[in-house]
Amino acid sequence: MTLTRIAQFIVGLLHLPQSAVNWLVAIFVAVILLVFVLLSVLAIVYFLRKLLGKIQARLGPTRTGWKGWAQTAADALKLCIKEDI
């Protein structure tokens, strides 16, 4: 099943005009790309922190949470809280 078929199903389900199919496909693609980029950045930051944590013998990136994932999540949360939106 392609994105267009899924979008046509949703448009039919919500009784929207057929012109909404293209917009819905564009939104699907944008969300998929955004999730891919965010997960890629998270993985890169995780592996970089692991490498630098082992080089510097730091405890946070190597032992906090399950294999250090909690440290990356804590840093992301701290960054979101500190920024003015």
C-alpha positions in Angstrom: 0.0 0.0 0.0 1.5 3.3 -1.0 1.2 6.7 0.7 -1.2 7.9 -1.9 -3.5 5.0 -1.3 -3.4 5.6 2.5 -4.0 9.3 1.9 -7.0 8.5 -0.4 -8.4 6.2 2.3 -8.1 8.9 5.0 -9.6 11.6 2.7 -12.5 9.3 2.0 -12.9 8.4 5.6 -13.0 12.1 6.7 -15.1 13.2 3.6 -12.5 15.7 2.5 -12.1 16.9 -1.1 -9.8 14.9 -3.3 -7.4 17.8 -3.6 -6.5 17.1 0.0 -4.7 13.9 -1.0 -1.6 15.8 -2.3 -1.4 17.8 0.9 -1.8 14.7 3.1 1.0 12.9 1.2 3.2 16.0 1.6 2.5 16.0 5.3 3.2 12.3 5.6 6.6 12.7 3.8 7.5 15.7 6.0 6.7 13.8 9.2 8.7 10.7 8.0 11.7 12.8 7.1 11.5 14.8 10.4 11.4 11.6 12.5 14.3 10.1 10.5 16.4 13.2 11.0 15.6 13.4 14.7 16.4 9.7 15.3 19.6 10.0 13.2 20.8 13.0 15.3 19.9 11.2 18.5 22.0 8.2 17.4 25.0 10.3 16.3 24.9 12.2 19.6 24.7 8.9 21.6 27.6 7.3 19.8 29.7 10.5 20.0 29.0 10.8 23.8 29.9 7.1 24.3 33.2 7.6 22.4 34.2 10.8 24.2 33.0 9.4 27.6 35.3 6.4 27.2 38.2 8.5 26.1 37.8 10.9 29.0 36.7 8.1 31.5 33.5 10.0 32.4 30.6 8.2 34.2 27.6 9.9 32.7 27.6 8.9 29.0 28.8 5.4 29.7 26.7 4.3 32.7 23.7 6.5 33.2 20.5 4.6 32.4 20.5 1.7 29.9 23.9 1.9 28.2 24.0 5.7 28.6 20.7 6.5 26.8 19.4 8.3 29.9 22.2 10.9 29.8 21.4 11.8 26.2 17.7 12.1 27.0 18.5 14.2 30.1 20.6 16.5 28.1 17.9 16.9 25.5 15.3 17.6 28.1 17.6 20.1 29.8 18.1 21.9 26.5 14.4 22.1 25.8 13.7 23.5 29.3 16.4 26.1 29.2 15.4 27.5 25.8 12.9 30.3 25.6 10.2 29.4 23.1 
